[in-house]
Amino acid sequence: MNEHKTPLVLIVEDDKLLSLGNRRALETEGYEVLTAFTLAQARELLSRFDLDVILLDVKLPDGSGFDFCREIRESSGAYIIFLTSVTESSGELEGLLAGGNDYLRKPYGIALLRERVKNAVRHRRDASAERLFKGNLTLDIVASQALVDGADLLLKPKEFALLRLFMQNENRTLSAGHLYEQAWKAPMSGDDRTLRKHISELRNKMSDEDCDYTIRAVYGRGYCFEKR
């Protein structure tokens, strides 16, 4: 999340009066707010916008918020706050296991909602500087770790540097010379066998953990990081 960007919040709530009240309360705080009353509407918005925070009701007309949260986590690192009237702790646990970040029980006060969203935005800003997300692949820049569904790929330093470059340039073909220069901090002299070896090992490690993404060789041009 760019710290200069207006935070974008999606409210997925079938109670239209509650949704409107929440929207107005957050817009007065300077947030850009979208609303969806069904999961179908939410999916359409998720495909079009890079969301920072999602306020997600658990019980919706066309499905479960818990199931939708798992779906969201395949493509988005948005901060998810469940909104629910369910009081059992098992419900809260299920939400967290589904990939949610926070839980707000109804009825809740507007002041509490604002603080939870404010905390979510702060968390997103901190996390965006430290992590990259692509499908089930997470790159932790501070820890120098790449994780697929939580499993550490155990990358070597140059493999990590290459993966970071690829994740920052999804669907773009990067030349061998550019990749080498950025990862090794030196011009590539001679052939590209060293680079090819590192990319091959990186690709194999991603494949072994069923990563959602792969690295494709583009004949005569370089390499492209793309979804399988």
C-alpha positions as CSV (number, residue, x, y, z in Angstrom):
1,M,0.0,0.0,0.0
2,N,1.3,3.4,-1.0
3,E,1.4,5.7,2.0
4,H,0.2,8.6,-0.1
5,K,-2.8,6.6,-1.5
6,T,-6.3,7.2,-0.1
7,P,-7.1,3.9,1.7
8,L,-9.8,1.9,-0.1
9,V,-12.3,0.0,2.1
10,L,-14.9,-2.5,0.9
11,I,-17.9,-3.2,3.1
12,V,-19.6,-6.5,2.4
13,E,-22.8,-6.4,4.4
14,D,-26.4,-7.3,3.4
15,D,-28.0,-5.0,6.0
16,K,-28.2,-1.9,3.8
17,L,-28.9,0.5,6.7
18,L,-25.9,-0.7,8.6
19,S,-23.8,-0.7,5.5
20,L,-24.8,2.9,4.7
21,G,-24.0,4.0,8.3
22,N,-20.6,2.4,8.2
23,R,-19.8,3.9,4.8
24,R,-20.7,7.4,6.0
25,A,-18.7,7.1,9.2
26,L,-15.6,6.0,7.3
27,E,-15.9,8.5,4.5
28,T,-15.9,11.3,7.1
29,E,-12.5,9.9,8.1
30,G,-11.2,10.4,4.6
31,Y,-11.4,6.8,3.4
32,E,-12.7,5.8,-0.1
33,V,-15.5,3.3,0.6
34,L,-17.1,0.7,-1.7
35,T,-20.1,-1.4,-0.7
36,A,-21.4,-4.9,-1.7
37,F,-24.6,-6.6,-0.4
38,T,-23.7,-10.0,-1.8
39,L,-20.6,-12.1,-2.4
40,A,-21.2,-11.9,-6.1
41,Q,-21.0,-8.1,-5.9
42,A,-17.9,-8.3,-3.7
43,R,-16.1,-10.7,-6.1
44,E,-16.7,-8.2,-9.0
45,L,-15.3,-5.3,-7.0
46,L,-12.3,-7.4,-5.8
47,S,-11.4,-8.2,-9.4
48,R,-11.4,-4.4,-10.3
49,F,-9.8,-2.7,-7.2
50,D,-6.7,-3.1,-5.1
51,L,-8.4,-3.1,-1.7
52,D,-6.7,-2.2,1.6
53,V,-9.4,-3.2,4.1
54,I,-12.5,-5.4,3.8
55,L,-15.3,-5.3,6.4
56,L,-16.8,-8.7,5.8
57,D,-20.1,-10.0,7.2
58,V,-20.1,-13.7,8.1
59,K,-23.7,-14.6,7.0
60,L,-24.6,-13.3,3.5
61,P,-27.5,-14.2,1.1
62,D,-25.3,-16.1,-1.3
63,G,-22.7,-17.8,1.0
64,S,-20.4,-17.7,4.0
65,G,-18.0,-14.9,4.7
66,F,-15.5,-17.5,6.1
67,D,-15.5,-19.3,2.7
68,F,-15.1,-16.0,0.9
69,C,-12.2,-15.0,3.1
70,R,-10.3,-18.1,2.0
71,E,-11.1,-17.2,-1.6
72,I,-9.8,-13.6,-1.1
73,R,-6.5,-14.9,0.3
74,E,-5.7,-16.6,-3.0
75,S,-5.2,-13.2,-4.6
76,S,-5.2,-10.4,-2.0
77,G,-3.4,-9.3,1.1
78,A,-6.2,-6.9,2.2
79,Y,-6.8,-6.6,5.9
80,I,-10.0,-8.4,6.6
81,I,-12.3,-7.6,9.6
82,F,-15.2,-9.9,10.2
83,L,-18.5,-8.3,11.2
84,T,-20.8,-10.8,12.9
85,S,-23.5,-11.3,15.5
86,V,-22.1,-14.7,16.3
87,T,-20.7,-14.7,19.9
88,E,-19.2,-18.1,20.2
89,S,-15.3,-18.2,20.3
90,S,-15.4,-21.0,17.8
91,G,-16.7,-18.5,15.2
92,E,-13.8,-16.1,15.9
93,L,-11.3,-19.0,15.6
94,E,-12.8,-20.1,12.3
95,G,-12.5,-16.5,11.0
96,L,-8.9,-16.3,11.9
97,L,-8.1,-19.7,10.5
98,A,-9.8,-18.7,7.2
99,G,-7.3,-15.8,6.9
100,G,-9.1,-13.0,8.7
101,N,-7.2,-10.4,10.7
102,D,-9.7,-9.1,13.1
103,Y,-13.2,-9.7,14.5
104,L,-15.9,-7.1,15.4
105,R,-19.1,-8.3,17.1
106,K,-22.4,-6.7,16.4
107,P,-23.7,-4.4,17.8
108,Y,-20.6,-2.2,17.8
109,G,-20.0,1.5,18.2
110,I,-19.0,3.7,15.3
111,A,-16.0,4.9,17.3
112,L,-14.8,1.3,17.7
113,L,-15.3,0.7,14.0
114,R,-13.2,3.7,13.1
115,E,-10.4,2.7,15.4
116,R,-10.3,-0.9,14.0
117,V,-10.2,0.4,10.4
118,K,-7.5,2.9,11.4
119,N,-5.4,0.1,12.9
120,A,-6.0,-2.0,9.8
121,V,-4.7,0.8,7.5
122,R,-1.7,1.3,9.7
123,H,-1.0,-2.4,9.6
124,R,-1.3,-2.5,5.8
125,R,1.1,0.4,5.4
126,D,3.6,-1.3,7.6
127,A,3.2,-4.7,6.0
128,S,3.4,-3.3,2.4
129,A,6.9,-2.1,3.1
130,E,7.9,-5.5,4.5
131,R,6.1,-8.1,2.4
132,L,4.9,-8.9,-1.1
133,F,2.0,-11.1,-1.8
134,K,1.2,-13.1,-5.0
135,G,-1.4,-15.8,-4.6
136,N,-0.2,-18.3,-2.0
137,L,3.3,-16.8,-2.3
138,T,4.6,-14.4,0.3
139,L,7.9,-12.6,0.3
140,D,9.0,-11.4,3.7
141,I,11.7,-8.8,2.8
142,V,12.8,-8.1,6.4
143,A,13.3,-11.8,7.2
144,S,14.6,-12.6,3.7
145,Q,12.1,-15.5,3.4
146,A,9.8,-16.7,0.7
147,L,6.8,-18.7,1.8
148,V,4.2,-20.8,-0.1
149,D,1.2,-21.5,2.1
150,G,3.5,-20.9,5.1
151,A,6.2,-23.3,3.9
152,D,9.7,-21.7,3.7
153,L,11.3,-22.2,0.3
154,L,14.7,-21.9,1.9
155,L,16.0,-19.6,-0.8
156,K,19.7,-18.7,-1.3
157,P,20.4,-14.9,-1.3
158,K,20.5,-14.6,-5.1
159,E,17.4,-16.7,-5.5
160,F,15.6,-14.4,-3.0
161,A,16.8,-11.3,-4.9
162,L,15.6,-12.7,-8.2
163,L,12.2,-13.6,-6.8
164,R,11.8,-10.1,-5.4
165,L,12.5,-8.7,-8.8
166,F,10.0,-11.1,-10.5
167,M,7.2,-10.4,-7.9
168,Q,7.6,-6.6,-8.5
169,N,7.3,-7.1,-12.2
170,E,4.5,-9.7,-12.7
171,N,3.7,-10.5,-16.3
172,R,6.6,-8.5,-17.6
173,T,9.5,-10.1,-19.5
174,L,12.8,-9.2,-17.9
175,S,16.0,-9.7,-19.8
176,A,18.8,-11.9,-18.5
177,G,21.2,-9.0,-18.4
178,H,18.8,-6.9,-16.3
179,L,18.1,-9.7,-13.9
180,Y,21.8,-10.4,-13.4
181,E,22.7,-6.8,-13.0
182,Q,20.0,-6.2,-10.4
183,A,20.6,-9.4,-8.4
184,W,24.4,-9.5,-8.6
185,K,24.9,-5.7,-8.6
186,A,27.3,-6.1,-11.5
187,P,27.1,-6.3,-15.3
188,M,26.7,-9.8,-16.7
189,S,29.9,-10.9,-18.5
190,G,30.1,-13.9,-20.7
191,D,27.2,-16.3,-20.9
192,D,24.1,-16.6,-18.6
193,R,24.8,-20.0,-17.2
194,T,25.0,-18.8,-13.6
195,L,21.7,-16.9,-13.9
196,R,20.0,-19.8,-15.6
197,K,21.1,-22.2,-12.8
198,H,19.7,-19.9,-10.1
199,I,16.4,-19.4,-11.9
200,S,16.1,-23.1,-12.5
201,E,16.6,-23.9,-8.8
202,L,14.2,-21.1,-7.8
203,R,11.5,-22.4,-10.2
204,N,11.9,-26.0,-8.9
205,K,11.5,-24.8,-5.3
206,M,8.4,-22.9,-6.2
207,S,7.0,-25.9,-8.1
208,D,7.8,-28.4,-5.2
209,E,5.5,-26.4,-2.9
210,D,2.7,-26.0,-5.5
211,C,3.2,-22.3,-5.9
212,D,0.5,-20.4,-7.7
213,Y,3.2,-18.7,-9.8
214,T,6.0,-19.9,-12.1
215,I,8.9,-18.4,-14.0
216,R,8.6,-18.9,-17.8
217,A,11.6,-18.6,-20.2
218,V,10.7,-16.3,-23.1
219,Y,12.8,-17.4,-26.1
220,G,15.3,-14.7,-27.0
221,R,13.9,-12.1,-24.6
222,G,14.3,-13.3,-21.0
223,Y,12.0,-14.5,-18.2
224,C,8.5,-13.8,-17.1
225,F,6.9,-14.3,-13.7
226,E,3.3,-15.3,-14.2
227,K,0.4,-17.2,-12.7
228,R,0.2,-20.9,-13.6
